[in-house]
Amino acid sequence: MLRNKAQTITAHSRAWLLAAVLTFAGFGSFSTIAYAHGGYEHVMGTVQNVGANVISIKQTNGHTVHVGLDTNTAYMRGAEILHKSDVKTGDRVVIEASKHDSYLVAHEVKLGAAAKKAKSTVHPKHG
């Protein structure tokens, strides 16, 4: 009986330790730069500026991140292939980027859904 109780205590201790580790590791996922699949990092936010070789993103925490652009960077909105010229200030984006030395270079810039045009509330006059 003592042996089973010791095994039960050890199993509970491992479960609590695992829960604690996963809880604290999860706090890192609230960052606006998160690690993505394939070794890429996600940068999420609003486009502040698009230059020849860099895009500046304002994150929800107020920080601005500068991500390099190169000839291999892809631009997408859903399944639609876009060009760098389609990216405008104020667009919401998620960027998959890889780290090169001390800076990030975009592999893919994913634009949010295009804003829907507001329906006109003006009604024609009925004569």
N, C-alpha and C positions, 0 to 999 in steps of 0.2 A: 504494500500500500504506500509506503514511503517513497518508493521508487517512482510510482505513477504520479504522486503529488509533486515530486521534484520535476518530472518531465512536464507536467501541466504548468507549473510556475515558469519554467524555461520557455515554453511555447508562448505563454502570455507575455513574457518579457520581450521576446522577439517580435511579437505582433505590435506591442506598444512602441518599440524602437523603430520598426518599419513605418508605423503611422506617423511618428514624430519626424522622421527623415523626409517622408513624402510631403508632409505639411510644410516644413521649412523650405524644401526644394521648390514647392509650388509657388512660394512668394516671389521667386524670380520670374515667373511667367507673367506677372503683372507689368513688367517693363515693356516699353513700347519698342524696344529692340529685343527681339526674341530669336532663339535659334530655330531654324527651319530644317526640313528634311534635306538631306544631301549636303550637309555642311554649310548651308547658307544661313545668313541672319535675316530676319524680317525687320524692316524699318517701316513703320506705319505713321501716317499723318497727312498733313495738308501741304501741297506744293507752295513754297514761298518764292522760288526762283528757279528757272531752268537756263543754264548756261551752255556753252559749247561742250564742256567736258565734266560738268558737275550739276547735280540737282540738289536744291536745299529744301529740306522737309521740316516743318514745324510739327513736333509731336504733341500729344495731348498733355504732356507734363510741362509744356512751354519751352522745352529745349529744341534747338535747331540742329539738325544733323545734315552734314554735307556728304553726298554719296557720288563717287565718280561714275562717269558714263563713258563707254567706249564703243567701238564699232560692233561688238558682239552683244550689246545690250538689246534685249527684246522689249517691245512695248505692246501691251495687251489690254483689252477691255472685254472681259469674258472670253469668248473664243475668237473675237475679232482682233486681227493683227493691225497695229497702229504704227505711227512713226513718232520720233521725238517731237516733231512740230505739233503733234496732236495734244501734247501735255501742256496744260495751261496753269498759270498761277491760280490757286484756290481749289484745284482738283484734289480729291481724296485719293491717296495711293497706298499700296502695299508694295514694297520693294524687296526682292530677294537679292541679297548682296553677299559677296565673299570678301574676306579680309585680305588685303595685300599690304604687307608691312604694317603701317599704323593707320591705314585708311580703308574705307569700304568702296568696292566697285560693284555696280549694279549688274546682275545677271538678267533680271527681268523687272520691269516696272509695270505693275498691274493697276490700272485706273479703275475707280469706282464706277458704278452705273451712271450713265449720262443723266443729267437732271431732266425731269419731265417738264414740258412746257405747261404752264398753268392754263387752265381752261378759262376762256373769256367769260366774265360774269355780265357782260353787256348784252341785253336782250333787244332784239329789233322791235321797233315801235309797231304796234298793231293799229292800223288805220281805221 
